Amino acid sequence: MLVLSRKAGEVLFIGKDISVEILSVEGDRVRIGITAPKETRIFRKELMDATIETNKSAINAPDVRLFFAAAAAQQKAPEETAQGEVPGES
């Protein structure tokens, strides 16, 4: 890991097309601005970690198709009516 000290207003470059600017430092919070091509995806680590955990949980979740198949099997077939007759009307 590269560790750098930067002041507000200073910029660092990652490769040829990504720059990171320190916008402000207020207490223990640092605001940064990132300039990168549109196709470059940028994620906060905590959101990436949460997505990974959600995906892991989904892998171990029961198959919802089984739930729908069981529910469909429990439903009764609709009563057949004479042509033109509306069910529930006499």
MDTraj code that builds the backbone (N, CA, C; nanometers):
import mdtraj as md
import numpy as np

residues = "MET LEU VAL LEU SER ARG LYS ALA GLY GLU VAL LEU PHE ILE GLY LYS ASP ILE SER VAL GLU ILE LEU SER VAL GLU GLY ASP ARG VAL ARG ILE GLY ILE THR ALA PRO LYS GLU THR ARG ILE PHE ARG LYS GLU LEU MET ASP ALA THR ILE GLU THR ASN LYS SER ALA ILE ASN ALA PRO ASP VAL ARG LEU PHE PHE ALA ALA ALA ALA ALA GLN GLN LYS ALA PRO GLU GLU THR ALA GLN GLY GLU VAL PRO GLY GLU SER".split()
xyz = np.array([
    [0.0841, -0.1177, 0.0000],
    [0.0000, 0.0000, 0.0000],
    [0.0888, 0.1243, 0.0000],
    [0.0551, 0.2141, -0.0867],
    [0.1247, 0.3430, -0.0914],
    [0.0534, 0.4382, 0.0035],
    [0.1263, 0.5028, 0.0915],
    [0.0686, 0.5979, 0.1862],
    [0.1258, 0.7356, 0.1536],
    [0.0362, 0.8303, 0.1309],
    [0.0771, 0.9667, 0.0964],
    [0.0156, 1.0657, 0.1931],
    [0.0816, 1.1758, 0.2142],
    [0.0242, 1.2877, 0.2887],
    [-0.0073, 1.3961, 0.1871],
    [-0.1270, 1.4461, 0.1890],
    [-0.1692, 1.5504, 0.0967],
    [-0.2431, 1.6585, 0.1738],
    [-0.2389, 1.7789, 0.1242],
    [-0.3125, 1.8916, 0.1824],
    [-0.4322, 1.9221, 0.0932],
    [-0.5277, 1.9943, 0.1486],
    [-0.6440, 2.0359, 0.0704],
    [-0.5976, 2.1092, -0.0552],
    [-0.6591, 2.0739, -0.1681],
    [-0.6247, 2.1355, -0.2955],
    [-0.5211, 2.0577, -0.3750],
    [-0.4536, 1.9630, -0.3128],
    [-0.3534, 1.8844, -0.3842],
    [-0.4194, 1.7657, -0.4546],
    [-0.3544, 1.7226, -0.5630],
    [-0.4102, 1.6187, -0.6500],
    [-0.3076, 1.5079, -0.6669],
    [-0.3583, 1.3843, -0.6800],
    [-0.2712, 1.2741, -0.7188],
    [-0.3361, 1.2028, -0.8361],
    [-0.2538, 1.1383, -0.9157],
    [-0.3016, 1.0698, -1.0353],
    [-0.2835, 0.9197, -1.0203],
    [-0.3811, 0.8467, -1.0721],
    [-0.3735, 0.7010, -1.0794],
    [-0.3806, 0.6680, -1.2278],
    [-0.2706, 0.6216, -1.2815],
    [-0.2648, 0.5989, -1.4258],
    [-0.2727, 0.7308, -1.5001],
    [-0.3186, 0.7233, -1.6252],
    [-0.3245, 0.8429, -1.7094],
    [-0.4567, 0.9172, -1.7001],
    [-0.5636, 0.8467, -1.6542],
    [-0.6957, 0.9076, -1.6672],
    [-0.7769, 0.9164, -1.5385],
    [-0.7146, 0.8942, -1.4233],
    [-0.7864, 0.9070, -1.2961],
    [-0.7088, 1.0030, -1.2061],
    [-0.7804, 1.1021, -1.1536],
    [-0.7172, 1.1930, -1.0579],
    [-0.8026, 1.1990, -0.9320],
    [-0.7340, 1.2159, -0.8204],
    [-0.7995, 1.2267, -0.6907],
    [-0.7535, 1.3580, -0.6293],
    [-0.8500, 1.4445, -0.5976],
    [-0.8165, 1.5740, -0.5384],
    [-0.8667, 1.5783, -0.3951],
    [-0.7829, 1.6268, -0.3052],
    [-0.8238, 1.6476, -0.1664],
    [-0.8987, 1.7806, -0.1642],
    [-1.0290, 1.7736, -0.1371],
    [-1.1104, 1.8951, -0.1394],
    [-1.1046, 1.9694, -0.0069],
    [-1.1136, 1.8951, 0.1028],
    [-1.1057, 1.9590, 0.2344],
    [-1.0731, 1.8562, 0.3409],
    [-1.0188, 1.9061, 0.4510],
    [-0.9922, 1.8236, 0.5679],
    [-1.0572, 1.8957, 0.6845],
    [-1.1542, 1.8288, 0.7476],
    [-1.2264, 1.8882, 0.8612],
    [-1.2296, 1.7866, 0.9741],
    [-1.1474, 1.8065, 1.0743],
    [-1.1402, 1.7100, 1.1843],
    [-1.0881, 1.5772, 1.1329],
    [-1.1678, 1.4703, 1.1556],
    [-1.1241, 1.3379, 1.1107],
    [-1.1868, 1.2988, 0.9769],
    [-1.2450, 1.3956, 0.9075],
    [-1.3082, 1.3684, 0.7777],
    [-1.2322, 1.4371, 0.6647],
    [-1.2124, 1.3621, 0.5582],
    [-1.1444, 1.4140, 0.4400],
    [-1.2411, 1.4036, 0.3234],
    [-1.2656, 1.5132, 0.2544],
    [-1.3496, 1.5118, 0.1349],
    [-1.2576, 1.5033, 0.0140],
    [-1.2867, 1.4069, -0.0742],
    [-1.2058, 1.3902, -0.1942],
    [-1.2955, 1.4013, -0.3173],
    [-1.2351, 1.4407, -0.4252],
    [-1.3024, 1.4432, -0.5550],
    [-1.2267, 1.3517, -0.6492],
    [-1.3008, 1.2686, -0.7208],
    [-1.2391, 1.1727, -0.8125],
    [-1.2838, 1.2046, -0.9545],
    [-1.1883, 1.2192, -1.0441],
    [-1.2182, 1.2375, -1.1857],
    [-1.1692, 1.1131, -1.2579],
    [-1.2649, 1.0457, -1.3261],
    [-1.2321, 0.9202, -1.3942],
    [-1.3242, 0.9042, -1.5142],
    [-1.2859, 0.8217, -1.6100],
    [-1.3739, 0.7957, -1.7240],
    [-1.5068, 0.7361, -1.6768],
    [-1.6137, 0.7598, -1.7529],
    [-1.7463, 0.7109, -1.7156],
    [-1.7502, 0.5597, -1.6975],
    [-1.6716, 0.4875, -1.7741],
    [-1.6745, 0.3414, -1.7649],
    [-1.6012, 0.2882, -1.6412],
    [-1.5313, 0.3751, -1.5678],
    [-1.4629, 0.3342, -1.4453],
    [-1.5639, 0.3336, -1.3315],
    [-1.5826, 0.2169, -1.2710],
    [-1.6775, 0.2048, -1.1612],
    [-1.6053, 0.2337, -1.0302],
    [-1.6663, 0.3170, -0.9482],
    [-1.6068, 0.3569, -0.8212],
    [-1.7068, 0.3226, -0.7110],
    [-1.6628, 0.2460, -0.6115],
    [-1.7492, 0.2024, -0.5024],
    [-1.6849, 0.2337, -0.3689],
    [-1.7690, 0.2678, -0.2706],
    [-1.7207, 0.2770, -0.1327],
    [-1.7044, 0.1354, -0.0800],
    [-1.5992, 0.1118, -0.0045],
    [-1.5684, -0.0231, 0.0438],
    [-1.6837, -0.0836, 0.1224],
    [-1.7476, -0.0044, 0.2106],
    [-1.8544, -0.0607, 0.2931],
    [-1.9735, -0.1066, 0.2082],
    [-1.9998, -0.0398, 0.0959],
    [-2.1072, -0.0831, 0.0072],
    [-2.0667, -0.2084, -0.0696],
    [-1.9423, -0.2166, -0.1088],
    [-1.8937, -0.3358, -0.1776],
    [-1.8995, -0.4564, -0.0837],
    [-1.8578, -0.4377, 0.0421],
    [-1.8642, -0.5460, 0.1403],
    [-2.0082, -0.5922, 0.1627],
    [-2.1016, -0.4975, 0.1732],
    [-2.2426, -0.5318, 0.1940],
    [-2.2977, -0.6090, 0.0736],
    [-2.2588, -0.5689, -0.0471],
    [-2.3039, -0.6382, -0.1683],
    [-2.2499, -0.7802, -0.1721],
    [-2.1255, -0.7976, -0.1352],
    [-2.0651, -0.9313, -0.1324],
    [-2.1396, -1.0198, -0.0326],
    [-2.1703, -0.9673, 0.0858],
    [-2.2424, -1.0456, 0.1867],
    [-2.3833, -1.0805, 0.1391],
    [-2.4515, -0.9862, 0.0736],
    [-2.5849, -1.0135, 0.0201],
    [-2.5797, -1.1230, -0.0845],
    [-2.4803, -1.1177, -0.1709],
    [-2.4655, -1.2207, -0.2740],
    [-2.4362, -1.3568, -0.2130],
    [-2.3534, -1.3599, -0.1096],
    [-2.3249, -1.4872, -0.0417],
    [-2.4516, -1.5442, 0.0209],
    [-2.5329, -1.4585, 0.0814],
    [-2.6584, -1.5031, 0.1425],
    [-2.7536, -1.5563, 0.0364],
    [-2.7572, -1.4913, -0.0787],
    [-2.8464, -1.5341, -0.1868],
    [-2.8080, -1.6722, -0.2381],
    [-2.6809, -1.7028, -0.2386],
    [-2.6350, -1.8341, -0.2847],
    [-2.6900, -1.9432, -0.1938],
    [-2.6974, -1.9155, -0.0636],
    [-2.7431, -2.0140, 0.0338],
    [-2.8941, -2.0089, 0.0593],
    [-2.9644, -1.9144, -0.0020],
    [-3.1086, -1.9011, 0.0189],
    [-3.1825, -2.0132, -0.0534],
    [-3.3007, -2.0504, -0.0008],
    [-3.3786, -2.1529, -0.0708],
    [-3.4208, -2.1037, -0.2088],
    [-3.4370, -2.1968, -0.2996],
    [-3.4762, -2.1640, -0.4360],
    [-3.6221, -2.1193, -0.4364],
    [-3.6483, -1.9927, -0.4714],
    [-3.7849, -1.9402, -0.4687],
    [-3.8754, -2.0110, -0.5688],
    [-3.8199, -2.0713, -0.6717],
    [-3.9034, -2.1455, -0.7665],
    [-3.9723, -2.2611, -0.6971],
    [-3.9060, -2.3203, -0.5978],
    [-3.9676, -2.4293, -0.5224],
    [-4.0875, -2.3785, -0.4438],
    [-4.0766, -2.2585, -0.3883],
    [-4.1871, -2.1975, -0.3146],
    [-4.3073, -2.1775, -0.4057],
    [-4.2847, -2.1217, -0.5244],
    [-4.3950, -2.0961, -0.6166],
    [-4.4547, -2.2254, -0.6703],
    [-4.3720, -2.3261, -0.6919],
    [-4.4235, -2.4550, -0.7399],
    [-4.5128, -2.5178, -0.6337],
    [-4.4725, -2.5107, -0.5068],
    [-4.5528, -2.5671, -0.3979],
    [-4.6836, -2.4902, -0.3831],
    [-4.6786, -2.3587, -0.3938],
    [-4.7997, -2.2774, -0.3822],
    [-4.8956, -2.3072, -0.4968],
    [-4.8438, -2.3244, -0.6171],
    [-4.9286, -2.3536, -0.7329],
    [-4.9940, -2.4901, -0.7184],
    [-4.9218, -2.5858, -0.6621],
    [-4.9762, -2.7206, -0.6444],
    [-5.0884, -2.7212, -0.5418],
    [-5.0862, -2.6286, -0.4468],
    [-5.1889, -2.6234, -0.3434],
    [-5.3169, -2.5561, -0.3917],
    [-5.3086, -2.4778, -0.4964],
    [-5.4270, -2.4084, -0.5482],
    [-5.5168, -2.5078, -0.6203],
    [-5.6473, -2.4881, -0.6048],
    [-5.7429, -2.5730, -0.6743],
    [-5.7608, -2.5205, -0.8158],
    [-5.7911, -2.6102, -0.9063],
    [-5.8179, -2.5693, -1.0433],
    [-5.9496, -2.4920, -1.0447],
    [-5.9622, -2.3861, -1.1250],
    [-6.0871, -2.3086, -1.1306],
    [-6.2009, -2.3954, -1.1842],
    [-6.3214, -2.3693, -1.1331],
    [-6.4384, -2.4443, -1.1782],
    [-6.4689, -2.4094, -1.3226],
    [-6.5084, -2.5098, -1.3971],
    [-6.5433, -2.4852, -1.5362],
    [-6.6846, -2.4307, -1.5411],
    [-6.7091, -2.3374, -1.6297],
    [-6.8415, -2.2775, -1.6451],
    [-6.8894, -2.2981, -1.7867],
    [-7.0200, -2.2858, -1.8037],
    [-7.0776, -2.2957, -1.9371],
    [-7.0330, -2.1738, -2.0171],
    [-7.0305, -2.1865, -2.1464],
    [-6.9849, -2.0779, -2.2321],
    [-7.0699, -1.9534, -2.2104],
    [-7.0064, -1.8409, -2.1849],
    [-7.0769, -1.7153, -2.1676],
    [-7.1210, -1.6916, -2.0239],
    [-7.1149, -1.7907, -1.9383],
    [-7.1591, -1.7752, -1.7996],
    [-7.0481, -1.7105, -1.7183],
    [-7.0856, -1.6179, -1.6299],
    [-6.9901, -1.5496, -1.5444],
    [-6.9912, -1.6191, -1.4088],
    [-6.8791, -1.6677, -1.3591],
    [-6.8766, -1.7346, -1.2287],
    [-6.9280, -1.6433, -1.1182],
    [-7.0082, -1.6992, -1.0285],
    [-7.0587, -1.6211, -0.9154],
    [-7.1899, -1.5504, -0.9434],
    [-7.2363, -1.5485, -1.0686],
    [-7.3628, -1.4840, -1.1032],
    [-7.4648, -1.5910, -1.1375],
    [-7.5900, -1.5720, -1.0956],
    [-7.6943, -1.6682, -1.1262],
    [-7.7992, -1.6097, -1.2165],
])
top = md.Topology()
chain = top.add_chain()
for i, resn in enumerate(residues, 1):
    res = top.add_residue(resn, chain, resSeq=i)
    for name in ("N", "CA", "C"):
        top.add_atom(name, md.element.get_by_symbol(name[0]), res)
traj = md.Trajectory(xyz[None], top)
